[in-house]
Amino acid sequence: MQEKIAVFTLAEKLAMVHVVNSLILADGQVHNGEINAVSQLMRQIDFDSNFIMQARNIESEQALSILRQMPQEKKKNLESILEMTAISDGFKHTKESSLMAYIFESMNK
């Protein structure tokens, strides 16, 4: 059921956690399902809660630049992670959909 998660570099993890965090905050509420999704992601790509604070401190454009340089396989992994995070609270908010479209478009330029 769960697809294989690629091995990401430190910079890629920071960028990914940055956009996942942005997605969670997009609708103005943090839901329990989203917290669970981040906990699962922490185990999948191996980071801790201190890492989230570091990821919040990088600029969005820097994060997108890092994501743009990732191979297609890693981008597909990230797309799946973002989809899972967006629906983890049982509903994909329009702000989440808009942000995801922006992220996908930006990293595939």
Contact map, one row per residue, 1 for C-alpha under 8 A:
1110000000000000000000000000000000000000000000000000000000000000000000000000000000000000000000000000000000000
1111000000000000000000000000000000000000000000000000000000000000000000000000000000000000000000000000000000000
1111100000000000000000000000000000000000000000000000000000000000000000000000000000000000000000000000000000000
0111110000000000000000000000000000000000000000000000000000000000000000000000000000000000000000000000000000000
0011111000000000000000000000000000000000000110000000000000000000000000000000100000000000000000000000000000000
0001111100000000000000000000000000000000000000000000000000000000000000001100100000000000000000000000000000000
0000111110000000000000000000000000000000000010000000000000000000000000000000000000000000000000000000000000000
0000011111011000000000000000000000000000000010000000000000000000000000000100000000000000000000000000000000000
0000001111111000000000000000000000000000000000000000000000000000000000000000000000000000000000000000000000000
0000000111111100000000000000000000000000000000000000000000000000000000000000000000000000000000000000000000000
0000000011111110000000000000000000000000000000000000000000000000010000000000000000000000000000000000000000000
0000000111111111000000000000000000000000000000000000000000000000011001000000000000000000000000000000000000000
0000000111111111100000000000000000000000000010000000000000000000000000000000000000000000000000000000000000000
0000000001111111110000000000000000000000000000000011011001000010000000000000000000000000000000000000000000000
0000000000111111111000000000000000000000000000000000001001000111011000000000000000000000000000000000000000000
0000000000011111111100000000000000000000000000000000000000000010001000000000010000000000000000000000000000000
0000000000001111111110000000000000000000000000000001001000000000000000000000000000000000000000000000000000000
0000000000000111111111000000000000000000000000000001001101010010000000000000000000000000000000000000000000000
0000000000000011111111100000000000000000000000000000000000010010000000000000000000000000000000000000001000000
0000000000000001111111110000000000000000000000000000000000000000000000000000000001001000000000000000000000000
0000000000000000111111111000000000000000000000000001000100000000000000000000000000000000000000000000000000000
0000000000000000011111111100000000000000000000000000000000000000000000000000000000000000000000000000000000000
0000000000000000001111111110000000000000000000000000000000000000000000000000000001001100000000010011000000000
0000000000000000000111111110110001000000000000000000000000000000000000000000000000001100000000010000000000000
0000000000000000000011111111110000000000000000000000000000000000000000000000000000000000000000000000000000000
0000000000000000000001111111100000000000000000000000000000000000000000000000000000000000000000110010000000000
0000000000000000000000111111100000000000000000000000000000000000000000000000000000000000000010110000000000000
0000000000000000000000001111110000000000000000000000000000000000000000000000000000000000000000000000000000000
0000000000000000000000011111111000000000000000000000000000000000000000000000000000000000000000000000000000000
0000000000000000000000011001111101100000000000000000000000000000000000000000000000000000000000000000000000000
0000000000000000000000000000111111100000000000000000000000000000000000000000000000000000100000000000000000000
0000000000000000000000000000011111110000000000000000000000000000000000000000000000000000100000000000000000000
0000000000000000000000000000001111111000000000000000000000000000000000000000000000000001110000000000000000000
0000000000000000000000010000011111111100000000000000000000000000000000000000000000001101100000000000000000000
0000000000000000000000000000011111111110000000000000000000000000000000000000000000000000000000000000000000000
0000000000000000000000000000000111111111000000000000000000000000000000000000000000000001000000000000000000000
0000000000000000000000000000000011111111100000000000000000000000000000000000000000011001000000000000000000000
0000000000000000000000000000000001111111110000000000000000000000000000000000000000001000000000000000000000000
0000000000000000000000000000000000111111111000000000000000000000000000000000000000000000000000000000000000000
0000000000000000000000000000000000011111111100000000000000000000000000000000000000000000000000000000000000000
0000000000000000000000000000000000001111111111000000000000000000000000000000000010000000000000000000000000000
0000000000000000000000000000000000000111111111110000000000000000000000000000000000000000000000000000000000000
0000000000000000000000000000000000000011111111100000000000000000000000000000000000000000000000000000000000000
0000100000000000000000000000000000000001111111000000000000000000000000000000000000000000000000000000000000000
0000101100001000000000000000000000000000111111100000000000000000000000000000000000000000000000000000000000000
0000000000000000000000000000000000000000111111110000000000000000000000000000000000000000000000000000000000000
0000000000000000000000000000000000000000011011111010000000000000000000000000000000000000000000000000000000000
0000000000000000000000000000000000000000010001111111000000000000000000000000000000000000000000000000000000000
0000000000000000000000000000000000000000000000111111100000000000000000000000000000000000000000000000000000000
0000000000000000000000000000000000000000000000011111110000000000000000000000000000000000000000000000000000000
0000000000000100000000000000000000000000000000111111111000000000000000000000000000000000000000000000000000000
0000000000000100110010000000000000000000000000011111111100000000000000000000000000000000000000000000000000000
0000000000000000000000000000000000000000000000001111111110000000000000000000000000000000000000000000000000000
0000000000000100000000000000000000000000000000000111111111000000000000000000000000000000000000000000000000000
0000000000000110110000000000000000000000000000000011111111000000000000000000000000000000000000000000000000000
0000000000000000010010000000000000000000000000000001111111100000000000000000000000000000000000000000000000000
0000000000000000000000000000000000000000000000000000111111100000000000000000000000000000000000000000000000000
0000000000000110010000000000000000000000000000000000011111110110000000000000000000000000000000000000000000000
0000000000000000000000000000000000000000000000000000000111111110000000000000000000000000000000000000000000000
0000000000000000011000000000000000000000000000000000000001111111000000000000000000000000000000000000000000000
0000000000000000000000000000000000000000000000000000000000111111100000000000000000000000000000000000000000000
0000000000000010000000000000000000000000000000000000000001111111110000000000000000000000000000000000000000000
0000000000000111011000000000000000000000000000000000000001111111111000000000000000000000000000000000000000000
0000000000000010000000000000000000000000000000000000000000011111111100000000000000000000000000000000001001100
0000000000000000000000000000000000000000000000000000000000001111111110000000000000000000000000000000000000100
0000000000110010000000000000000000000000000000000000000000000111111111000000000000000000000000000000000000000
0000000000010011000000000000000000000000000000000000000000000011111111000010000000000000000000000000000000100
0000000000000000000000000000000000000000000000000000000000000001111111000000000000000000000000000000000001111
0000000000000000000000000000000000000000000000000000000000000000111111100000000000000000000000000000000000100
0000000000010000000000000000000000000000000000000000000000000000011111110110000000000000000000000000000000000
0000000000000000000000000000000000000000000000000000000000000000000011111110000000000000000000000000000000000
0000000000000000000000000000000000000000000000000000000000000000000001111111000000000000000000000000000000000
0000010000000000000000000000000000000000000000000000000000000000000000111111100000000000000000000000000000000
0000010100000000000000000000000000000000000000000000000000000000000001111111110000000000000000000000000000000
0000000000000000000000000000000000000000000000000000000000000000001001111111111000000000000000000000000000100
0000000000000000000000000000000000000000000000000000000000000000000000011111111100000000000000000000000000000
0000110000000000000000000000000000000000000000000000000000000000000000001111111110000000000000000000000000000
0000000000000001000000000000000000000000000000000000000000000000000000000111111111000000000000000000000000000
0000000000000000000000000000000000000000000000000000000000000000000000000011111111100000000000000000000100000
0000000000000000000000000000000000000000000000000000000000000000000000000001111111110000000000000000000000000
0000000000000000000000000000000000000000100000000000000000000000000000000000111111111000000000000000000000000
0000000000000000000100100000000000000000000000000000000000000000000000000000011111111100000000000001000000000
0000000000000000000000000000000000000000000000000000000000000000000000000000001111111110000000000000000000000
0000000000000000000000000000000000001000000000000000000000000000000000000000000111111111000000000000000000000
0000000000000000000100110000000001001100000000000000000000000000000000000000000011111111100000000000000000000
0000000000000000000000110000000001000000000000000000000000000000000000000000000001111111101110011000000000000
0000000000000000000000000000000000000000000000000000000000000000000000000000000000111111111100000000000000000
0000000000000000000000000000000011011000000000000000000000000000000000000000000000011111111000000000000000000
0000000000000000000000000000001111000000000000000000000000000000000000000000000000001111111100000000000000000
0000000000000000000000000000000010000000000000000000000000000000000000000000000000000011111100000000000000000
0000000000000000000000000000000000000000000000000000000000000000000000000000000000000111111110000000000000000
0000000000000000000000000000000000000000000000000000000000000000000000000000000000000110111111011000000000000
0000000000000000000000000010000000000000000000000000000000000000000000000000000000000100001111111000000000000
0000000000000000000000000000000000000000000000000000000000000000000000000000000000000000000111111100000000000
0000000000000000000000000110000000000000000000000000000000000000000000000000000000000000000011111110000000000
0000000000000000000000110110000000000000000000000000000000000000000000000000000000000100000111111111000000000
0000000000000000000000000000000000000000000000000000000000000000000000000000000000000100000111111111100000000
0000000000000000000000000000000000000000000000000000000000000000000000000000000000000000000001111111110000000
0000000000000000000000100100000000000000000000000000000000000000000000000000000000000000000000111111111000000
0000000000000000000000100000000000000000000000000000000000000000000000000000000001000000000000011111111100000
0000000000000000000000000000000000000000000000000000000000000000000000000000000000000000000000001111111110000
0000000000000000000000000000000000000000000000000000000000000000000000000000000000000000000000000111111111000
0000000000000000001000000000000000000000000000000000000000000001000000000000000000000000000000000011111111100
0000000000000000000000000000000000000000000000000000000000000000000000000000001000000000000000000001111111110
0000000000000000000000000000000000000000000000000000000000000000000000000000000000000000000000000000111111111
0000000000000000000000000000000000000000000000000000000000000001000100000000000000000000000000000000011111111
0000000000000000000000000000000000000000000000000000000000000001101110000010000000000000000000000000001111111
0000000000000000000000000000000000000000000000000000000000000000000100000000000000000000000000000000000111111
0000000000000000000000000000000000000000000000000000000000000000000100000000000000000000000000000000000011111
